Amino acid sequence: MKLICTLFICCLTGVFFIGASYASMDDYDLQTGEPKCANCHTSDRKYSIDYTREDCEGCHNIYFSERYLSIDARYKEARSERQEVRSQMQEAGGKKLEVRSKRQEARGKRPEARGEKQDIPDDMVLVPGGEFTMGSNDWWPKSGPEHKRNLPAFYIDIYEVTNKRFKTFVDTTGYKPPDHWEGNKIPEGKEKHPVVYVSWFDAEAFCRWEGKRLPSEAEWEKAARGTDKRTFPWGDKFSRDKANTPQYGKEDTMPVASFESGKSPYGVYNMAGNVWEWTADWFKPYPENTHPDENYGEKYKVLRGGSWYDCTYYKCGISAPTYNRIFFNPQTRNNNFGFRCAK
């Protein structure tokens, strides 16, 4: 548990690493599997996400949500089959993006706004204006309540920003490259993987350089779940083979054009898994949310989408649902945070 505590603190301070081992069985209730939170989250340790409050049972209890328990059960079942998945996996590193053909396919499915043909920016998709359902009543209180939002039409990147795209930005502007790029070189074989070790400020600077911006939290969620309130970008049933989540077993990022069958209703890739994605918004409560949280305000930025390395090791359930939200200091950089742009 000490390793997890150290890992958690490092995440919040902007430094991130992954250790080789995790919590011991002594850190969990042997009958229920629930974590013994106080072993790590003691009263003398105050994180920006403070789980030392006495009301933890309000969220972390087996009766919180039947829907949550159902999703979580599928998550744990898939995780137990990880070895099987790993043995069946095909190496995706050499997969070609085939950007041009996929762009044409996506354009053929894009709705037209106001009956007119749209000039779609390269590698972006049009999300039409209108109403959609945001949030959930069956998840953590920070993701509720379920409510309606009405947005104007917008464009969003079909793919997460890749190392290759970010390298062009770095070379053109002289911007500081990610710390793990030794000699300003993209790690071997990762050109088409999402860029990582980028802060919110890095992401915002890149999008502005491309003439775009980071998506709002509402835009991100609509692009991921459409208008039918789906739980995952591909539907309501979790599948380990539709996204680069921990259940898939890759334990690293994958090329941004992976998982054709896991696209969102608008043809957007990897809105579950691969990397958490920065959004433009501060972490604030939704309208009519009455759950107290001292972290609300203009302190932390929201990320969406889950990643290849997500909530699994904290035993806090699956993080891939389209309405799930987390928040971090905007200066945070780690190996599973990336982004995409909107316009």
SEKOL-609552 format. One record per residue (C-alpha): residue number from 1; residue in three letters; x, y, z. Coordinates in Angstrom, 3 decimals. Example, Ala and Ser with C-alpha at 12.3 -4.5 7.8 and 13.67 -1.06 7.14 Angstrom:
2
<kolgu 1; 'ALA'; <12.300; -4.500; 7.800>>
<kolgu 2; 'SER'; <13.670; -1.060; 7.140>>
This chain:
343
<kolgu 1; 'MET'; <0.000; 0.000; 0.000>>
<kolgu 2; 'LYS'; <2.926; 2.333; 0.606>>
<kolgu 3; 'LEU'; <3.769; 2.128; -3.100>>
<kolgu 4; 'ILE'; <0.230; 3.066; -4.088>>
<kolgu 5; 'CYS'; <0.276; 5.983; -1.661>>
<kolgu 6; 'THR'; <3.539; 7.218; -3.160>>
<kolgu 7; 'LEU'; <2.158; 6.756; -6.665>>
<kolgu 8; 'PHE'; <-0.991; 8.707; -5.760>>
<kolgu 9; 'ILE'; <0.954; 11.601; -4.248>>
<kolgu 10; 'CYS'; <3.224; 11.760; -7.280>>
<kolgu 11; 'CYS'; <0.211; 11.923; -9.604>>
<kolgu 12; 'LEU'; <-1.152; 14.918; -7.786>>
<kolgu 13; 'THR'; <2.138; 16.789; -7.741>>
<kolgu 14; 'GLY'; <2.785; 16.290; -11.426>>
<kolgu 15; 'VAL'; <5.374; 13.518; -11.202>>
<kolgu 16; 'PHE'; <4.348; 10.020; -12.142>>
<kolgu 17; 'PHE'; <5.895; 6.592; -12.190>>
<kolgu 18; 'ILE'; <4.690; 3.030; -11.994>>
<kolgu 19; 'GLY'; <6.115; 0.516; -9.575>>
<kolgu 20; 'ALA'; <6.480; -3.177; -10.082>>
<kolgu 21; 'SER'; <4.187; -4.322; -7.273>>
<kolgu 22; 'TYR'; <0.953; -3.241; -5.660>>
<kolgu 23; 'ALA'; <-0.980; -3.526; -2.422>>
<kolgu 24; 'SER'; <-0.770; -6.720; -0.394>>
<kolgu 25; 'MET'; <-3.760; -8.807; 0.596>>
<kolgu 26; 'ASP'; <-3.533; -7.296; 4.087>>
<kolgu 27; 'ASP'; <-4.747; -4.019; 2.594>>
<kolgu 28; 'TYR'; <-8.131; -5.489; 1.609>>
<kolgu 29; 'ASP'; <-10.959; -7.143; 3.471>>
<kolgu 30; 'LEU'; <-10.569; -10.840; 2.678>>
<kolgu 31; 'GLN'; <-14.337; -11.423; 2.616>>
<kolgu 32; 'THR'; <-15.603; -8.417; 0.689>>
<kolgu 33; 'GLY'; <-12.497; -7.372; -1.239>>
<kolgu 34; 'GLU'; <-13.041; -3.775; -0.134>>
<kolgu 35; 'PRO'; <-9.841; -1.760; 0.391>>
<kolgu 36; 'LYS'; <-8.841; -0.739; 3.901>>
<kolgu 37; 'CYS'; <-8.578; 2.920; 2.917>>
<kolgu 38; 'ALA'; <-7.247; 4.109; 6.264>>
<kolgu 39; 'ASN'; <-4.070; 2.069; 5.780>>
<kolgu 40; 'CYS'; <-3.013; 4.687; 3.241>>
<kolgu 41; 'HIS'; <-5.347; 7.640; 3.587>>
<kolgu 42; 'THR'; <-4.545; 8.521; 7.187>>
<kolgu 43; 'SER'; <-5.555; 11.693; 8.985>>
<kolgu 44; 'ASP'; <-2.050; 13.158; 8.774>>
<kolgu 45; 'ARG'; <-1.973; 12.973; 4.979>>
<kolgu 46; 'LYS'; <-3.996; 15.494; 3.049>>
<kolgu 47; 'TYR'; <-4.107; 15.065; -0.729>>
<kolgu 48; 'SER'; <-5.799; 17.369; -3.178>>
<kolgu 49; 'ILE'; <-8.326; 14.560; -3.488>>
<kolgu 50; 'ASP'; <-9.061; 14.015; 0.183>>
<kolgu 51; 'TYR'; <-10.573; 10.644; 0.976>>
<kolgu 52; 'THR'; <-9.935; 10.885; 4.719>>
<kolgu 53; 'ARG'; <-13.358; 12.342; 5.415>>
<kolgu 54; 'GLU'; <-15.728; 10.380; 7.600>>
<kolgu 55; 'ASP'; <-18.373; 10.255; 4.884>>
<kolgu 56; 'CYS'; <-16.368; 7.924; 2.573>>
<kolgu 57; 'GLU'; <-19.092; 5.318; 3.002>>
<kolgu 58; 'GLY'; <-21.373; 7.655; 1.078>>
<kolgu 59; 'CYS'; <-19.617; 6.593; -2.107>>
<kolgu 60; 'HIS'; <-17.534; 3.556; -1.249>>
<kolgu 61; 'ASN'; <-20.093; 0.992; -0.163>>
<kolgu 62; 'ILE'; <-21.547; -2.115; -1.749>>
<kolgu 63; 'TYR'; <-25.066; -0.665; -1.778>>
<kolgu 64; 'PHE'; <-24.218; 2.563; -3.578>>
<kolgu 65; 'SER'; <-25.556; 1.624; -7.002>>
<kolgu 66; 'GLU'; <-26.816; -1.594; -8.535>>
<kolgu 67; 'ARG'; <-25.805; -0.345; -11.953>>
<kolgu 68; 'TYR'; <-22.329; 0.472; -10.685>>
<kolgu 69; 'LEU'; <-22.001; -2.982; -9.143>>
<kolgu 70; 'SER'; <-23.070; -4.567; -12.415>>
<kolgu 71; 'ILE'; <-20.450; -2.667; -14.392>>
<kolgu 72; 'ASP'; <-17.821; -3.296; -11.740>>
<kolgu 73; 'ALA'; <-18.535; -7.020; -11.735>>
<kolgu 74; 'ARG'; <-17.985; -7.221; -15.487>>
<kolgu 75; 'TYR'; <-14.818; -5.209; -15.056>>
<kolgu 76; 'LYS'; <-13.343; -7.598; -12.484>>
<kolgu 77; 'GLU'; <-14.362; -10.613; -14.525>>
<kolgu 78; 'ALA'; <-12.610; -9.211; -17.584>>
<kolgu 79; 'ARG'; <-9.555; -8.367; -15.531>>
<kolgu 80; 'SER'; <-9.280; -11.953; -14.312>>
<kolgu 81; 'GLU'; <-9.013; -13.056; -17.932>>
<kolgu 82; 'ARG'; <-6.112; -10.729; -18.616>>
<kolgu 83; 'GLN'; <-3.587; -13.495; -19.268>>
<kolgu 84; 'GLU'; <-5.850; -15.034; -21.879>>
<kolgu 85; 'VAL'; <-6.239; -11.689; -23.641>>
<kolgu 86; 'ARG'; <-2.512; -11.036; -23.598>>
<kolgu 87; 'SER'; <-1.776; -14.398; -25.225>>
<kolgu 88; 'GLN'; <-4.289; -13.718; -27.997>>
<kolgu 89; 'MET'; <-3.301; -10.140; -28.711>>
<kolgu 90; 'GLN'; <-1.708; -9.153; -31.987>>
<kolgu 91; 'GLU'; <0.986; -6.531; -31.919>>
<kolgu 92; 'ALA'; <-0.631; -3.232; -32.893>>
<kolgu 93; 'GLY'; <2.506; -1.126; -33.057>>
<kolgu 94; 'GLY'; <2.968; -1.567; -36.795>>
<kolgu 95; 'LYS'; <-0.622; -0.864; -37.682>>
<kolgu 96; 'LYS'; <-1.034; 1.853; -40.301>>
<kolgu 97; 'LEU'; <-3.394; 4.707; -39.586>>
<kolgu 98; 'GLU'; <-4.654; 4.963; -43.171>>
<kolgu 99; 'VAL'; <-5.798; 8.427; -42.232>>
<kolgu 100; 'ARG'; <-7.035; 9.437; -45.640>>
<kolgu 101; 'SER'; <-9.387; 6.492; -46.168>>
<kolgu 102; 'LYS'; <-10.715; 6.672; -42.613>>
<kolgu 103; 'ARG'; <-11.294; 10.394; -42.982>>
<kolgu 104; 'GLN'; <-13.338; 9.822; -46.110>>
<kolgu 105; 'GLU'; <-15.352; 7.119; -44.348>>
<kolgu 106; 'ALA'; <-16.008; 9.390; -41.396>>
<kolgu 107; 'ARG'; <-17.022; 12.259; -43.658>>
<kolgu 108; 'GLY'; <-19.540; 10.050; -45.402>>
<kolgu 109; 'LYS'; <-21.266; 9.477; -42.063>>
<kolgu 110; 'ARG'; <-21.177; 13.031; -40.784>>
<kolgu 111; 'PRO'; <-24.463; 14.838; -40.376>>
<kolgu 112; 'GLU'; <-24.907; 18.105; -42.213>>
<kolgu 113; 'ALA'; <-25.752; 21.246; -40.291>>
<kolgu 114; 'ARG'; <-28.651; 23.407; -41.488>>
<kolgu 115; 'GLY'; <-28.884; 21.369; -44.687>>
<kolgu 116; 'GLU'; <-25.592; 22.689; -46.031>>
<kolgu 117; 'LYS'; <-22.396; 20.839; -46.816>>
<kolgu 118; 'GLN'; <-19.707; 21.491; -44.260>>
<kolgu 119; 'ASP'; <-16.023; 22.173; -44.826>>
<kolgu 120; 'ILE'; <-14.674; 19.617; -42.365>>
<kolgu 121; 'PRO'; <-11.164; 20.320; -41.026>>
<kolgu 122; 'ASP'; <-8.661; 17.514; -41.595>>
<kolgu 123; 'ASP'; <-9.043; 14.562; -39.229>>
<kolgu 124; 'MET'; <-11.961; 16.139; -37.391>>
<kolgu 125; 'VAL'; <-15.628; 15.198; -37.285>>
<kolgu 126; 'LEU'; <-18.713; 17.391; -36.973>>
<kolgu 127; 'VAL'; <-20.838; 16.820; -33.891>>
<kolgu 128; 'PRO'; <-24.229; 18.384; -34.662>>
<kolgu 129; 'GLY'; <-25.836; 20.877; -32.323>>
<kolgu 130; 'GLY'; <-28.707; 19.912; -30.087>>
<kolgu 131; 'GLU'; <-29.624; 18.341; -26.793>>
<kolgu 132; 'PHE'; <-28.023; 15.332; -25.125>>
<kolgu 133; 'THR'; <-27.974; 13.738; -21.688>>
<kolgu 134; 'MET'; <-24.919; 14.494; -19.555>>
<kolgu 135; 'GLY'; <-23.880; 12.859; -16.294>>
<kolgu 136; 'SER'; <-25.376; 9.890; -14.462>>
<kolgu 137; 'ASN'; <-27.428; 9.196; -11.362>>
<kolgu 138; 'ASP'; <-25.795; 5.771; -11.043>>
<kolgu 139; 'TRP'; <-22.164; 6.717; -10.594>>
<kolgu 140; 'TRP'; <-19.965; 8.706; -8.238>>
<kolgu 141; 'PRO'; <-21.701; 11.848; -6.931>>
<kolgu 142; 'LYS'; <-19.213; 14.068; -8.791>>
<kolgu 143; 'SER'; <-20.676; 12.737; -12.081>>
<kolgu 144; 'GLY'; <-24.273; 13.575; -11.267>>
<kolgu 145; 'PRO'; <-27.003; 14.352; -11.458>>
<kolgu 146; 'GLU'; <-28.069; 13.281; -14.915>>
<kolgu 147; 'HIS'; <-29.228; 16.371; -16.771>>
<kolgu 148; 'LYS'; <-29.859; 17.770; -20.234>>
<kolgu 149; 'ARG'; <-27.403; 19.993; -22.084>>
<kolgu 150; 'ASN'; <-27.930; 21.820; -25.352>>
<kolgu 151; 'LEU'; <-24.796; 22.547; -27.371>>
<kolgu 152; 'PRO'; <-24.138; 24.272; -30.684>>
<kolgu 153; 'ALA'; <-22.426; 22.211; -33.384>>
<kolgu 154; 'PHE'; <-18.673; 21.758; -33.044>>
<kolgu 155; 'TYR'; <-15.779; 19.800; -34.501>>
<kolgu 156; 'ILE'; <-13.589; 17.378; -32.557>>
<kolgu 157; 'ASP'; <-10.458; 15.455; -33.487>>
<kolgu 158; 'ILE'; <-11.155; 11.922; -34.676>>
<kolgu 159; 'TYR'; <-7.920; 10.800; -33.036>>
<kolgu 160; 'GLU'; <-6.009; 11.687; -29.911>>
<kolgu 161; 'VAL'; <-3.051; 13.974; -30.627>>
<kolgu 162; 'THR'; <-0.117; 11.749; -31.573>>
<kolgu 163; 'ASN'; <3.565; 12.014; -30.781>>
<kolgu 164; 'LYS'; <4.130; 12.776; -34.466>>
<kolgu 165; 'ARG'; <1.737; 15.742; -34.422>>
<kolgu 166; 'PHE'; <3.198; 17.059; -31.211>>
<kolgu 167; 'LYS'; <6.735; 16.709; -32.626>>
<kolgu 168; 'THR'; <5.794; 19.010; -35.506>>
<kolgu 169; 'PHE'; <4.593; 21.545; -32.951>>
<kolgu 170; 'VAL'; <7.797; 21.239; -30.924>>
<kolgu 171; 'ASP'; <10.073; 21.527; -33.951>>
<kolgu 172; 'THR'; <8.171; 24.467; -35.412>>
<kolgu 173; 'THR'; <7.774; 26.553; -32.278>>
<kolgu 174; 'GLY'; <10.701; 25.495; -30.095>>
<kolgu 175; 'TYR'; <8.259; 24.346; -27.414>>
<kolgu 176; 'LYS'; <9.712; 22.083; -24.733>>
<kolgu 177; 'PRO'; <9.246; 18.385; -25.678>>
<kolgu 178; 'PRO'; <7.876; 15.807; -23.227>>
<kolgu 179; 'ASP'; <10.469; 14.850; -20.632>>
<kolgu 180; 'HIS'; <10.723; 11.221; -21.777>>
<kolgu 181; 'TRP'; <11.732; 12.208; -25.325>>
<kolgu 182; 'GLU'; <15.485; 11.710; -25.024>>
<kolgu 183; 'GLY'; <17.278; 14.123; -27.335>>
<kolgu 184; 'ASN'; <13.893; 15.407; -28.544>>
<kolgu 185; 'LYS'; <13.234; 12.051; -30.198>>
<kolgu 186; 'ILE'; <9.913; 10.236; -30.088>>
<kolgu 187; 'PRO'; <10.277; 6.873; -28.323>>
<kolgu 188; 'GLU'; <10.871; 4.170; -30.911>>
<kolgu 189; 'GLY'; <7.692; 2.882; -32.521>>
<kolgu 190; 'LYS'; <5.468; 5.466; -30.810>>
<kolgu 191; 'GLU'; <4.970; 7.991; -33.637>>
<kolgu 192; 'LYS'; <1.293; 7.077; -33.992>>
<kolgu 193; 'HIS'; <0.633; 6.652; -30.282>>
<kolgu 194; 'PRO'; <-0.969; 9.468; -28.272>>
<kolgu 195; 'VAL'; <1.471; 11.965; -26.831>>
<kolgu 196; 'VAL'; <1.804; 11.629; -23.043>>
<kolgu 197; 'TYR'; <3.592; 13.480; -20.246>>
<kolgu 198; 'VAL'; <1.779; 16.640; -21.332>>
<kolgu 199; 'SER'; <0.202; 19.047; -18.865>>
<kolgu 200; 'TRP'; <-3.062; 20.912; -19.401>>
<kolgu 201; 'PHE'; <-0.990; 23.930; -20.381>>
<kolgu 202; 'ASP'; <0.940; 21.909; -22.980>>
<kolgu 203; 'ALA'; <-2.308; 20.606; -24.452>>
<kolgu 204; 'GLU'; <-3.892; 24.046; -24.544>>
<kolgu 205; 'ALA'; <-0.810; 25.534; -26.236>>
<kolgu 206; 'PHE'; <-0.791; 22.839; -28.915>>
<kolgu 207; 'CYS'; <-4.485; 23.197; -29.730>>
<kolgu 208; 'ARG'; <-4.152; 26.971; -29.963>>
<kolgu 209; 'TRP'; <-1.172; 26.525; -32.328>>
<kolgu 210; 'GLU'; <-3.338; 24.365; -34.604>>
<kolgu 211; 'GLY'; <-6.067; 27.009; -34.596>>
<kolgu 212; 'LYS'; <-8.220; 24.906; -32.305>>
<kolgu 213; 'ARG'; <-8.917; 24.615; -28.569>>
<kolgu 214; 'LEU'; <-9.465; 21.966; -25.938>>
<kolgu 215; 'PRO'; <-13.038; 20.602; -25.883>>
<kolgu 216; 'SER'; <-15.311; 21.571; -23.045>>
<kolgu 217; 'GLU'; <-16.333; 18.759; -20.741>>
<kolgu 218; 'ALA'; <-19.842; 18.779; -22.218>>
<kolgu 219; 'GLU'; <-18.513; 18.653; -25.788>>
<kolgu 220; 'TRP'; <-16.258; 15.747; -24.912>>
<kolgu 221; 'GLU'; <-19.103; 13.778; -23.356>>
<kolgu 222; 'LYS'; <-21.495; 14.362; -26.234>>
<kolgu 223; 'ALA'; <-18.842; 13.300; -28.756>>
<kolgu 224; 'ALA'; <-18.301; 10.131; -26.717>>
<kolgu 225; 'ARG'; <-21.874; 9.051; -25.932>>
<kolgu 226; 'GLY'; <-24.104; 10.664; -28.534>>
<kolgu 227; 'THR'; <-27.752; 11.345; -27.712>>
<kolgu 228; 'ASP'; <-28.876; 7.892; -26.521>>
<kolgu 229; 'LYS'; <-27.304; 8.033; -23.022>>
<kolgu 230; 'ARG'; <-24.966; 5.128; -23.753>>
<kolgu 231; 'THR'; <-22.555; 4.032; -21.042>>
<kolgu 232; 'PHE'; <-19.582; 3.428; -23.333>>
<kolgu 233; 'PRO'; <-18.751; 4.947; -26.733>>
<kolgu 234; 'TRP'; <-19.879; 1.739; -28.478>>
<kolgu 235; 'GLY'; <-23.003; 1.028; -26.400>>
<kolgu 236; 'ASP'; <-24.119; -0.055; -22.934>>
<kolgu 237; 'LYS'; <-22.335; -3.392; -22.651>>
<kolgu 238; 'PHE'; <-18.690; -3.334; -21.602>>
<kolgu 239; 'SER'; <-16.256; -5.133; -23.900>>
<kolgu 240; 'ARG'; <-12.573; -5.663; -23.232>>
<kolgu 241; 'ASP'; <-11.927; -5.845; -26.982>>
<kolgu 242; 'LYS'; <-13.244; -2.393; -27.888>>
<kolgu 243; 'ALA'; <-10.798; -0.142; -26.023>>
<kolgu 244; 'ASN'; <-7.302; -0.055; -24.583>>
<kolgu 245; 'THR'; <-8.394; -0.381; -20.963>>
<kolgu 246; 'PRO'; <-6.504; -2.441; -18.352>>
<kolgu 247; 'GLN'; <-8.739; -5.415; -19.144>>
<kolgu 248; 'TYR'; <-7.302; -5.553; -22.643>>
<kolgu 249; 'GLY'; <-3.908; -6.274; -21.142>>
<kolgu 250; 'LYS'; <-1.612; -4.145; -23.299>>
<kolgu 251; 'GLU'; <-0.255; -2.155; -20.338>>
<kolgu 252; 'ASP'; <0.847; 0.693; -22.602>>
<kolgu 253; 'THR'; <-0.561; 3.157; -25.103>>
<kolgu 254; 'MET'; <-1.607; 1.950; -28.550>>
<kolgu 255; 'PRO'; <-1.864; 3.644; -31.979>>
<kolgu 256; 'VAL'; <-4.681; 6.169; -32.095>>
<kolgu 257; 'ALA'; <-6.552; 4.398; -34.910>>
<kolgu 258; 'SER'; <-6.929; 1.196; -32.900>>
<kolgu 259; 'PHE'; <-10.318; -0.374; -32.076>>
<kolgu 260; 'GLU'; <-12.495; 0.311; -35.082>>
<kolgu 261; 'SER'; <-15.429; -1.336; -33.298>>
<kolgu 262; 'GLY'; <-15.002; 0.902; -30.255>>
<kolgu 263; 'LYS'; <-15.674; 4.221; -31.980>>
<kolgu 264; 'SER'; <-18.226; 6.682; -30.647>>
<kolgu 265; 'PRO'; <-21.538; 7.385; -32.473>>
<kolgu 266; 'TYR'; <-19.755; 10.145; -34.428>>
<kolgu 267; 'GLY'; <-16.788; 8.004; -35.445>>
<kolgu 268; 'VAL'; <-14.345; 9.254; -32.810>>
<kolgu 269; 'TYR'; <-11.650; 6.814; -31.697>>
<kolgu 270; 'ASN'; <-10.420; 5.905; -28.200>>
<kolgu 271; 'MET'; <-12.859; 7.882; -26.099>>
<kolgu 272; 'ALA'; <-12.587; 5.040; -23.617>>
<kolgu 273; 'GLY'; <-9.126; 3.879; -22.654>>
<kolgu 274; 'ASN'; <-5.698; 4.564; -24.156>>
<kolgu 275; 'VAL'; <-5.120; 7.916; -22.372>>
<kolgu 276; 'TRP'; <-7.118; 10.207; -20.131>>
<kolgu 277; 'GLU'; <-7.860; 13.405; -22.063>>
<kolgu 278; 'TRP'; <-7.619; 16.958; -20.763>>
<kolgu 279; 'THR'; <-10.686; 19.154; -21.221>>
<kolgu 280; 'ALA'; <-11.002; 22.930; -21.044>>
<kolgu 281; 'ASP'; <-13.084; 22.996; -17.861>>
<kolgu 282; 'TRP'; <-12.363; 23.443; -14.188>>
<kolgu 283; 'PHE'; <-13.696; 20.779; -11.855>>
<kolgu 284; 'LYS'; <-17.039; 22.216; -10.735>>
<kolgu 285; 'PRO'; <-20.366; 20.655; -9.700>>
<kolgu 286; 'TYR'; <-23.099; 20.100; -12.246>>
<kolgu 287; 'PRO'; <-26.352; 22.066; -11.874>>
<kolgu 288; 'GLU'; <-28.386; 20.834; -8.883>>
<kolgu 289; 'ASN'; <-25.486; 18.731; -7.576>>
<kolgu 290; 'THR'; <-25.723; 18.892; -3.778>>
<kolgu 291; 'HIS'; <-22.793; 16.600; -2.930>>
<kolgu 292; 'PRO'; <-20.153; 18.602; -1.029>>
<kolgu 293; 'ASP'; <-16.603; 18.423; -2.376>>
<kolgu 294; 'GLU'; <-13.832; 20.749; -1.244>>
<kolgu 295; 'ASN'; <-12.090; 20.200; -4.584>>
<kolgu 296; 'TYR'; <-14.720; 22.088; -6.583>>
<kolgu 297; 'GLY'; <-13.648; 25.424; -7.977>>
<kolgu 298; 'GLU'; <-10.900; 26.758; -10.203>>
<kolgu 299; 'LYS'; <-8.174; 24.522; -8.824>>
<kolgu 300; 'TYR'; <-8.201; 21.343; -10.899>>
<kolgu 301; 'LYS'; <-8.923; 20.592; -14.548>>
<kolgu 302; 'VAL'; <-11.201; 17.755; -15.658>>
<kolgu 303; 'LEU'; <-9.986; 14.754; -17.653>>
<kolgu 304; 'ARG'; <-12.201; 12.241; -19.398>>
<kolgu 305; 'GLY'; <-12.139; 8.788; -20.934>>
<kolgu 306; 'GLY'; <-10.076; 6.419; -18.776>>
<kolgu 307; 'SER'; <-6.756; 4.991; -19.928>>
<kolgu 308; 'TRP'; <-4.657; 1.861; -20.338>>
<kolgu 309; 'TYR'; <-3.678; 2.402; -16.697>>
<kolgu 310; 'ASP'; <-6.657; 3.615; -14.771>>
<kolgu 311; 'CYS'; <-8.563; 2.977; -11.567>>
<kolgu 312; 'THR'; <-7.940; -0.760; -11.503>>
<kolgu 313; 'TYR'; <-5.132; -0.812; -9.008>>
<kolgu 314; 'TYR'; <-7.077; 1.304; -6.514>>
<kolgu 315; 'LYS'; <-9.963; -1.170; -6.698>>
<kolgu 316; 'CYS'; <-12.384; 1.686; -7.281>>
<kolgu 317; 'GLY'; <-14.055; 0.185; -10.317>>
<kolgu 318; 'ILE'; <-14.057; 0.755; -14.018>>
<kolgu 319; 'SER'; <-13.291; 4.271; -15.256>>
<kolgu 320; 'ALA'; <-14.238; 3.950; -18.932>>
<kolgu 321; 'PRO'; <-17.914; 5.078; -18.829>>
<kolgu 322; 'THR'; <-18.594; 8.151; -20.942>>
<kolgu 323; 'TYR'; <-19.875; 10.125; -17.947>>
<kolgu 324; 'ASN'; <-16.950; 9.390; -15.617>>
<kolgu 325; 'ARG'; <-14.824; 12.422; -14.700>>
<kolgu 326; 'ILE'; <-11.587; 12.905; -12.806>>
<kolgu 327; 'PHE'; <-9.668; 16.034; -11.892>>
<kolgu 328; 'PHE'; <-5.993; 16.918; -11.537>>
<kolgu 329; 'ASN'; <-3.706; 19.868; -11.079>>
<kolgu 330; 'PRO'; <-3.302; 21.341; -14.591>>
<kolgu 331; 'GLN'; <0.481; 21.088; -14.241>>
<kolgu 332; 'THR'; <0.336; 17.286; -13.899>>
<kolgu 333; 'ARG'; <2.268; 15.238; -16.459>>
<kolgu 334; 'ASN'; <2.257; 11.452; -16.530>>
<kolgu 335; 'ASN'; <2.299; 8.419; -18.787>>
<kolgu 336; 'ASN'; <-1.451; 8.079; -19.278>>
<kolgu 337; 'PHE'; <-2.613; 11.682; -19.768>>
<kolgu 338; 'GLY'; <-3.065; 13.021; -23.304>>
<kolgu 339; 'PHE'; <-5.637; 15.055; -25.215>>
<kolgu 340; 'ARG'; <-7.483; 15.853; -28.429>>
<kolgu 341; 'CYS'; <-8.604; 19.229; -29.799>>
<kolgu 342; 'ALA'; <-11.939; 20.755; -30.767>>
<kolgu 343; 'LYS'; <-13.056; 23.696; -32.877>>
